[in-house]
Amino acid sequence: MLKKSIQKAFLILSIAVVSVASFASSTYASPITARSVVIGNSAASASTSYAFTFTVPSATAIKSIGFDACTTSTGACSPVSGFSSSSSTLASQPTNLGAATGWTVNTGTATALRAVNSGNSTAPTGSQAITFNSVVNPSATNATFFLRITTYSDAAWTTPIDTGTVATSTAGPIQVTATVGEALTFTLASATVALGSLTTSSTGSGTSSMTASTNGVSGYSVTVSGSTLTSSGGNITALTTPTASTQNSKQFGINLMANATPSVGTAASGTGTGTPQTGYNTANSFKFVTGDTVAAATGPTNSNTFTVSYIANIDGLTAAGQYSTNLTYVAAANF
């Protein structure tokens, strides 16, 4: 009796295995491979694009294709709450799905993305791609859902060829914030400028440099203030209008240029948009008026380095002595 029972048990097991194998081969079409979907915006309820790529195994001409949005990957398809294809459109004609033209969207089923080409008789090749626009995401945040891909040999989504599933998810928004404060950078590279010993037949000259940048919406302005060269015995006349350097004449002036007479200074440098200003922007022409704007930018700018050139001339009546002045450069951002 024991031997017969064991034989009977094995017989039942064998029948069960054969039954499962037969069901699998008769129920499922060939699997679609290399499946993926990229959603343009994963926020819940967003209207966005769905870009699919996949590879179908069969060479049968495809006349329709569907992407059903389901809550599970297998079994009966339960629609995903909030998902809608009602306003969907094709971003462009599908790639390698068969015919290069003639594909249109069918929005009759709001829970599935569908495309159809009833006249297609060309077999699919290589890797396929299709993108739908204006698809409304599911309404739940951080919710996984499944898009079941099926190709059909008819134009009515009734005779399947190949199938496959991709999983995707909505996401909660991540708000990333940053604050950029109002900024002005201004540096002076020189504390002392020595013009040397002045004579009626030579011009004293020297330079200082400064660098400026800002994110101010209206840029910045750099002004100069102070007095001309002065000693206990008198002073050297400041040039109140742009003037060429002339020896044997009392002159004090500056500019922000590369000059040849005398040979002093360099042009402004850097990637910013700042420039020398009127009165101080002509080579070989010098001026000094306290309060003048000598450099400026009209909008947000990267840094520029300006070289300030100083010149001094004297005549035969200039009193002997130690001449000096303190000049102050002030940069102000225009927000």
TIBANU-962497 format. One record per residue: residue in three letters; x, y, z of N, C-alpha, C in turn. Coordinates in steps of 0.1 Angstrom, whole numbers. Layout:
<sites>
resn  nx  ny  nz  cax  cay  caz  cx  cy  cz
Ala  X  Y  Z  X  Y  Z  X  Y  Z
...
</sites>
This chain:
<sites>
resn  nx  ny  nz  cax  cay  caz  cx  cy  cz
Met  8  -12  0  0  0  0  9  13  0
Leu  20  12  8  28  24  8  34  27  -5
Lys  39  16  -12  45  18  -25  35  24  -35
Lys  22  19  -35  12  25  -44  9  39  -41
Ser  9  43  -28  7  57  -24  17  66  -29
Ile  30  62  -28  41  70  -33  40  71  -48
Gln  37  61  -55  36  62  -70  25  71  -73
Lys  14  71  -66  3  80  -69  7  94  -67
Ala  14  97  -56  18  111  -53  27  116  -64
Phe  37  108  -69  45  112  -80  37  115  -93
Leu  28  107  -95  19  109  -107  12  122  -107
Ile  7  125  -95  -1  138  -94  9  150  -96
Leu  21  149  -90  31  160  -92  34  162  -106
Ser  36  151  -113  40  152  -127  29  158  -136
Ile  17  155  -133  6  161  -140  5  176  -137
Ala  7  180  -125  7  194  -121  18  202  -129
Val  30  197  -130  41  204  -137  37  206  -151
Val  33  196  -158  29  196  -172  18  207  -174
Ser  9  207  -165  -2  217  -166  2  231  -166
Val  12  234  -156  17  248  -155  24  252  -168
Ala  33  243  -173  41  246  -185  32  249  -196
Ser  22  241  -198  12  243  -209  5  256  -208
Phe  1  260  -196  -6  273  -194  3  285  -197
Ala  16  284  -193  25  295  -196  27  297  -211
Ser  29  287  -218  32  288  -233  20  293  -241
Ser  8  291  -236  -4  294  -244  -9  308  -240
Thr  -5  313  -228  -11  326  -223  -3  338  -227
Tyr  10  338  -226  18  350  -227  25  351  -241
Ala  25  363  -246  33  366  -258  48  367  -255
Ser  56  370  -265  70  371  -263  73  384  -254
Pro  84  383  -246  87  395  -237  94  406  -245
Ile  90  418  -243  98  429  -248  110  432  -239
Thr  121  435  -245  133  436  -237  138  451  -237
Ala  149  453  -229  155  467  -228  145  478  -226
Arg  135  475  -217  124  484  -215  128  496  -205
Ser  124  508  -208  126  519  -199  116  530  -202
Val  114  538  -192  106  550  -194  112  562  -186
Val  113  573  -193  118  585  -186  107  595  -185
Ile  103  599  -173  92  609  -172  98  623  -170
Gly  94  632  -178  100  646  -178  98  653  -164
Asn  87  651  -157  85  657  -144  77  647  -136
Ser  84  642  -125  78  632  -117  68  636  -106
Ala  66  649  -106  56  654  -95  42  649  -97
Ala  36  646  -87  22  641  -87  13  651  -95
Ser  5  646  -104  -5  654  -112  1  663  -122
Ala  14  663  -124  21  671  -134  17  667  -148
Ser  16  676  -157  14  673  -171  28  673  -177
Thr  32  661  -182  46  660  -186  48  650  -198
Ser  60  646  -201  63  637  -212  67  624  -206
Tyr  64  613  -214  68  600  -211  75  594  -223
Ala  88  592  -221  97  587  -232  100  573  -230
Phe  95  564  -239  97  550  -238  108  545  -248
Thr  117  536  -243  126  529  -252  124  514  -249
Phe  125  506  -259  124  491  -257  128  484  -270
Thr  129  471  -269  132  463  -281  122  451  -282
Val  114  451  -293  105  440  -295  112  428  -301
Pro  108  416  -297  115  404  -303  109  399  -316
Ser  97  403  -319  90  398  -331  91  407  -343
Ala  91  401  -355  92  409  -367  78  412  -373
Thr  68  408  -366  54  411  -371  52  426  -371
Ala  46  430  -382  42  445  -384  33  449  -372
Ile  36  460  -366  28  465  -355  19  476  -361
Lys  6  475  -358  -4  484  -362  -9  493  -351
Ser  -7  488  -339  -11  496  -327  -3  492  -315
Ile  -1  501  -306  7  498  -294  0  505  -282
Gly  1  499  -270  -5  505  -258  4  504  -246
Phe  2  514  -238  10  515  -225  0  517  -214
Asp  -5  506  -208  -15  507  -198  -9  510  -184
Ala  -15  520  -178  -10  524  -165  -18  516  -154
Cys  -11  508  -147  -17  499  -137  -11  500  -123
Thr  -18  496  -113  -13  496  -99  -4  485  -96
Thr  -5  474  -104  4  462  -103  10  459  -116
Ser  21  450  -115  28  446  -127  21  435  -134
Thr  14  427  -127  7  415  -133  -7  414  -129
Gly  -15  405  -134  -28  403  -131  -37  413  -137
Ala  -50  414  -132  -59  424  -138  -54  438  -136
Cys  -55  446  -146  -50  460  -145  -60  469  -138
Ser  -56  473  -126  -64  483  -119  -58  497  -123
Pro  -67  506  -128  -62  519  -132  -56  527  -121
Val  -46  535  -124  -39  543  -114  -46  556  -113
Ser  -49  560  -101  -57  572  -98  -50  584  -102
Gly  -57  592  -110  -52  605  -115  -44  604  -128
Phe  -39  593  -132  -32  592  -145  -42  594  -156
Ser  -38  602  -166  -46  605  -177  -39  607  -190
Ser  -43  601  -201  -37  603  -214  -47  611  -223
Ser  -57  617  -217  -68  623  -225  -62  635  -234
Ser  -52  641  -229  -46  653  -237  -33  649  -243
Ser  -30  636  -243  -16  632  -248  -14  634  -263
Thr  -2  637  -267  2  639  -281  15  632  -283
Leu  18  629  -295  31  623  -299  41  635  -300
Ala  53  633  -293  63  643  -294  69  643  -309
Ser  69  632  -315  74  630  -328  70  616  -333
Gln  73  613  -345  69  599  -350  78  589  -343
Pro  73  577  -339  81  567  -332  93  563  -341
Thr  104  558  -334  116  553  -340  116  538  -341
Asn  118  533  -353  119  519  -356  107  510  -352
Leu  96  516  -351  84  509  -348  77  503  -361
Gly  83  507  -372  78  503  -385  78  514  -394
Ala  66  518  -400  66  530  -409  71  542  -402
Ala  78  551  -409  84  563  -404  73  574  -402
Thr  62  573  -408  51  583  -407  38  576  -405
Gly  28  584  -402  14  578  -401  9  574  -388
Trp  18  576  -378  14  572  -364  6  583  -357
Thr  -5  580  -351  -13  590  -344  -16  585  -330
Val  -20  594  -321  -24  591  -308  -39  588  -307
Asn  -42  578  -299  -56  575  -296  -59  578  -281
Thr  -67  587  -278  -70  591  -264  -83  586  -259
Gly  -88  576  -266  -101  570  -262  -101  563  -248
Thr  -89  558  -244  -88  552  -231  -79  560  -223
Ala  -84  567  -213  -77  577  -205  -66  571  -196
Thr  -67  558  -194  -58  551  -185  -47  544  -192
Ala  -46  547  -205  -35  541  -213  -30  550  -224
Leu  -17  550  -227  -12  557  -238  -12  548  -250
Arg  -18  554  -261  -19  545  -272  -15  553  -285
Ala  -9  545  -294  -6  550  -308  -10  540  -318
Val  -14  544  -330  -19  535  -340  -15  540  -354
Asn  -13  530  -362  -10  532  -376  -16  521  -384
Ser  -28  522  -388  -35  511  -395  -29  507  -408
Gly  -22  516  -414  -16  512  -427  -1  507  -426
Asn  4  505  -414  18  501  -413  19  486  -417
Ser  28  483  -426  31  470  -430  46  467  -428
Thr  54  476  -422  68  475  -421  71  469  -407
Ala  80  459  -407  84  452  -395  92  462  -386
Pro  91  461  -373  100  469  -364  115  464  -365
Thr  124  473  -363  138  470  -364  145  476  -352
Gly  156  470  -348  165  476  -338  158  479  -325
Ser  161  490  -319  155  495  -307  145  505  -310
Gln  133  504  -303  122  513  -306  122  524  -295
Ala  116  535  -300  114  547  -291  102  554  -294
Ile  95  559  -284  83  567  -287  81  576  -274
Thr  77  588  -277  75  598  -266  62  604  -267
Phe  55  604  -256  42  611  -255  43  624  -247
Asn  37  634  -251  37  647  -243  23  649  -237
Ser  22  658  -228  10  662  -221  2  650  -215
Val  10  642  -208  5  631  -200  4  636  -186
Val  -8  633  -179  -10  637  -165  -6  626  -156
Asn  4  629  -147  8  619  -138  -2  615  -128
Pro  -1  603  -121  -9  599  -110  -10  610  -99
Ser  -21  610  -92  -22  621  -82  -16  618  -69
Ala  -12  606  -66  -5  603  -53  10  606  -54
Thr  15  611  -43  29  615  -42  37  602  -38
Asn  49  601  -44  58  589  -40  51  576  -42
Ala  44  574  -53  36  562  -55  42  555  -68
Thr  45  542  -66  50  534  -77  38  529  -85
Phe  39  530  -99  29  524  -107  36  517  -119
Phe  29  510  -127  35  501  -138  28  505  -151
Leu  36  505  -161  32  507  -175  34  495  -183
Arg  23  488  -186  24  475  -193  23  478  -208
Ile  34  474  -215  36  477  -229  31  465  -237
Thr  22  467  -247  18  456  -255  17  461  -270
Thr  23  453  -279  22  456  -293  11  447  -299
Tyr  5  452  -310  -7  445  -316  -5  445  -331
Ser  -10  434  -337  -9  432  -351  -21  438  -358
Asp  -31  443  -350  -43  450  -356  -43  464  -351
Ala  -52  472  -356  -53  486  -353  -63  489  -342
Ala  -67  478  -335  -78  480  -325  -74  475  -311
Trp  -61  472  -309  -55  468  -296  -62  455  -291
Thr  -64  446  -300  -71  433  -296  -62  421  -299
Thr  -52  421  -308  -44  410  -311  -30  412  -307
Pro  -26  408  -295  -12  411  -290  -1  404  -297
Ile  10  410  -298  22  404  -304  32  402  -292
Asp  37  412  -287  47  412  -276  43  420  -264
Thr  48  417  -252  44  424  -240  57  427  -231
Gly  55  436  -223  66  439  -213  61  450  -203
Thr  67  451  -192  63  461  -182  75  469  -177
Val  72  482  -174  82  491  -168  76  497  -155
Ala  84  498  -145  79  504  -133  84  518  -132
Thr  76  527  -126  81  541  -124  73  546  -112
Ser  76  559  -109  70  564  -97  69  579  -98
Thr  59  584  -91  58  599  -88  68  602  -77
Ala  70  614  -75  80  618  -65  75  631  -58
Gly  78  632  -45  75  644  -38  85  655  -42
Pro  80  667  -43  89  678  -47  100  681  -36
Ile  112  684  -41  123  688  -32  126  702  -35
Gln  123  711  -26  126  725  -28  140  729  -24
Val  148  733  -34  162  737  -31  162  752  -32
Thr  167  758  -21  168  773  -21  182  777  -18
Ala  185  789  -23  198  795  -20  196  810  -20
Thr  204  817  -13  203  832  -12  217  837  -17
Val  216  847  -26  228  854  -30  227  868  -25
Gly  236  872  -16  235  885  -10  241  895  -20
Glu  238  908  -17  243  918  -25  258  919  -23
Ala  266  920  -33  280  919  -32  288  929  -40
Leu  298  935  -35  307  944  -42  321  940  -37
Thr  330  937  -47  344  935  -44  352  946  -49
Phe  361  952  -40  369  963  -45  382  962  -37
Thr  393  962  -44  406  961  -38  416  971  -44
Leu  425  976  -36  435  985  -40  448  978  -38
Ala  457  978  -48  469  970  -48  481  979  -43
Ser  479  992  -43  491  1001  -39  487  1010  -28
Ala  496  1013  -19  494  1022  -8  501  1035  -11
Thr  512  1035  -18  520  1047  -20  524  1047  -35
Val  524  1059  -41  528  1061  -55  539  1072  -54
Ala  551  1068  -58  562  1078  -58  564  1083  -72
Leu  563  1096  -74  565  1102  -87  579  1107  -90
Gly  588  1105  -80  602  1109  -82  605  1124  -80
Ser  617  1128  -84  621  1142  -83  617  1149  -96
Leu  609  1159  -94  604  1166  -106  613  1177  -110
Thr  614  1178  -124  622  1189  -130  614  1195  -141
Thr  619  1207  -146  611  1213  -157  613  1205  -170
Ser  622  1196  -170  625  1189  -183  621  1174  -182
Ser  614  1170  -171  610  1156  -170  596  1156  -163
Thr  589  1145  -166  576  1143  -160  576  1132  -150
Gly  571  1135  -138  570  1124  -128  558  1116  -131
Ser  560  1103  -129  548  1094  -132  549  1082  -123
Gly  537  1076  -121  536  1064  -113  522  1058  -115
Thr  520  1046  -109  507  1039  -111  503  1033  -98
Ser  490  1031  -97  484  1022  -87  473  1014  -94
Ser  468  1003  -88  458  995  -94  447  992  -85
Met  435  989  -90  423  986  -82  415  976  -90
Thr  408  968  -83  400  957  -90  385  958  -84
Ala  376  957  -93  362  959  -89  353  949  -96
Ser  343  944  -89  332  935  -94  320  936  -86
Thr  308  933  -91  296  934  -83  285  925  -90
Asn  275  921  -81  263  916  -87  251  926  -87
Gly  254  938  -84  244  949  -84  238  950  -97
Val  224  951  -97  217  951  -110  221  963  -119
Ser  226  974  -113  230  985  -121  245  988  -120
Gly  252  978  -116  267  979  -117  273  986  -105
Tyr  284  993  -108  291  1000  -97  297  1013  -103
Ser  301  1022  -94  308  1034  -97  320  1035  -88
Val  332  1039  -93  343  1042  -85  347  1057  -86
Thr  347  1064  -75  350  1078  -75  363  1080  -68
Val  369  1092  -72  382  1096  -65  380  1109  -58
Ser  386  1110  -46  385  1123  -39  398  1126  -32
Gly  400  1139  -30  413  1143  -24  417  1157  -30
Ser  429  1160  -29  434  1173  -34  446  1171  -43
Thr  451  1181  -49  463  1180  -57  475  1179  -49
Leu  487  1177  -55  499  1177  -48  502  1190  -41
Thr  505  1189  -28  506  1202  -20  518  1201  -11
Ser  525  1212  -9  536  1214  1  534  1226  9
Ser  543  1228  18  542  1241  26  544  1253  18
Gly  550  1252  6  553  1263  -2  543  1266  -13
Gly  533  1257  -14  523  1259  -25  518  1245  -30
Asn  513  1245  -42  507  1233  -48  510  1232  -63
Ile  507  1220  -68  508  1218  -83  494  1218  -89
Thr  492  1226  -99  479  1228  -104  472  1215  -109
Ala  460  1212  -104  452  1201  -109  446  1204  -122
Leu  447  1194  -131  441  1196  -145  426  1193  -144
Thr  418  1204  -146  403  1202  -144  396  1198  -157
Thr  404  1198  -168  398  1192  -181  409  1183  -186
Pro  405  1173  -194  415  1164  -200  426  1171  -208
Thr  438  1169  -204  449  1177  -210  461  1168  -212
Ala  469  1171  -222  481  1164  -225  492  1168  -215
Ser  501  1159  -211  512  1162  -203  522  1171  -210
Thr  525  1182  -203  534  1192  -209  545  1196  -199
Gln  557  1193  -202  568  1197  -193  570  1212  -192
Asn  576  1216  -181  578  1231  -178  564  1238  -176
Ser  554  1230  -171  541  1235  -168  536  1228  -156
Lys  530  1236  -147  525  1229  -134  512  1221  -137
Gln  513  1208  -135  502  1199  -139  502  1187  -129
Phe  490  1184  -125  488  1171  -118  475  1165  -124
Gly  476  1152  -128  464  1146  -133  465  1131  -133
Ile  454  1124  -136  454  1109  -137  446  1105  -149
Asn  448  1093  -153  439  1086  -162  440  1071  -159
Leu  431  1063  -166  431  1048  -164  434  1041  -177
Met  445  1047  -184  448  1042  -198  462  1038  -199
Ala  466  1031  -210  480  1029  -214  485  1041  -221
Asn  495  1048  -216  499  1061  -222  513  1059  -228
Ala  515  1068  -238  528  1068  -245  536  1081  -240
Thr  529  1092  -237  535  1104  -233  529  1109  -220
Pro  536  1106  -209  548  1097  -208  544  1083  -209
Ser  553  1074  -209  551  1060  -210  547  1054  -196
Val  534  1053  -194  530  1049  -181  516  1043  -182
Gly  513  1033  -174  500  1027  -173  497  1016  -183
Thr  486  1009  -180  481  998  -189  466  999  -190
Ala  461  993  -201  446  993  -203  440  984  -192
Ala  427  986  -190  419  978  -181  419  964  -185
Ser  419  954  -176  419  940  -179  408  933  -171
Gly  406  920  -175  396  912  -168  385  909  -177
Thr  376  900  -172  365  895  -179  352  903  -177
Gly  352  913  -169  341  921  -166  338  931  -176
Thr  328  939  -173  323  950  -183  326  964  -178
Gly  334  965  -167  337  978  -162  346  986  -172
Thr  345  999  -172  353  1007  -181  358  1020  -175
Pro  369  1026  -179  372  1039  -175  362  1049  -179
Gln  360  1060  -172  349  1069  -175  355  1082  -182
Thr  345  1090  -187  348  1102  -194  358  1111  -186
Gly  368  1116  -193  378  1124  -187  390  1116  -183
Tyr  388  1103  -181  399  1095  -176  401  1083  -186
Asn  395  1083  -197  395  1072  -206  401  1075  -220
Thr  410  1085  -220  417  1088  -233  432  1088  -230
Ala  439  1080  -238  454  1079  -236  461  1092  -238
Asn  471  1095  -230  479  1107  -231  471  1119  -227
Ser  460  1118  -221  452  1129  -216  449  1127  -202
Phe  451  1137  -193  450  1136  -179  441  1146  -173
Lys  435  1142  -161  426  1151  -154  426  1147  -140
Phe  422  1157  -131  419  1154  -117  410  1164  -112
Val  397  1159  -109  387  1167  -102  382  1158  -91
Thr  383  1163  -79  378  1155  -67  363  1152  -68
Gly  359  1140  -66  345  1136  -67  341  1130  -80
Asp  351  1130  -90  348  1125  -103  346  1109  -102
Thr  338  1104  -111  337  1090  -113  348  1086  -123
Val  357  1077  -120  368  1073  -129  366  1060  -135
Ala  358  1051  -129  355  1038  -135  341  1034  -131
Ala  335  1026  -140  321  1022  -137  317  1010  -146
Ala  306  1003  -141  300  993  -149  285  995  -148
Thr  277  992  -158  263  995  -158  254  983  -155
Gly  260  972  -152  252  960  -148  261  951  -140
Pro  255  939  -136  263  929  -128  275  925  -137
Thr  287  924  -130  299  922  -138  309  914  -130
Asn  317  906  -138  329  900  -132  339  911  -130
Ser  351  907  -125  361  917  -121  368  923  -133
Asn  372  936  -131  381  943  -139  392  949  -131
Thr  404  949  -136  415  956  -129  418  968  -137
Phe  419  980  -130  422  992  -136  435  997  -131
Thr  443  1002  -140  456  1008  -136  454  1023  -137
Val  456  1030  -125  455  1045  -125  469  1050  -127
Ser  471  1059  -138  483  1065  -141  483  1079  -135
Tyr  494  1083  -129  496  1096  -123  507  1104  -130
Ile  505  1116  -133  516  1124  -138  517  1138  -131
Ala  529  1143  -130  531  1156  -124  542  1163  -132
Asn  540  1176  -135  550  1185  -141  551  1197  -133
Ile  562  1204  -134  564  1217  -127  570  1227  -137
Asp  569  1240  -133  576  1250  -141  587  1256  -132
Gly  594  1265  -137  605  1271  -130  602  1278  -118
Leu  589  1282  -116  585  1290  -104  580  1281  -93
Thr  579  1268  -95  574  1259  -85  583  1259  -73
Ala  577  1261  -61  586  1262  -49  591  1248  -46
Ala  603  1248  -41  610  1236  -36  602  1231  -24
Gly  602  1218  -22  596  1212  -11  591  1197  -13
Gln  586  1192  -3  580  1178  -4  565  1179  -6
Tyr  561  1174  -18  547  1175  -22  541  1161  -20
Ser  528  1162  -16  521  1149  -14  506  1152  -13
Thr  498  1141  -14  484  1142  -13  479  1128  -9
Asn  467  1128  -3  461  1115  0  448  1114  -8
Leu  448  1105  -17  436  1102  -26  428  1090  -21
Thr  415  1092  -21  406  1081  -17  398  1076  -29
Tyr  398  1063  -32  389  1057  -42  378  1050  -35
Val  366  1053  -39  354  1047  -32  346  1040  -43
Ala  343  1027  -41  334  1020  -50  321  1018  -44
Ala  310  1021  -52  297  1019  -47  289  1011  -57
Ala  282  1000  -51  274  992  -60  260  998  -61
Asn  254  996  -73  241  1002  -76  231  991  -77
Phe  224  989  -65  214  978  -64  200  983  -67
</sites>
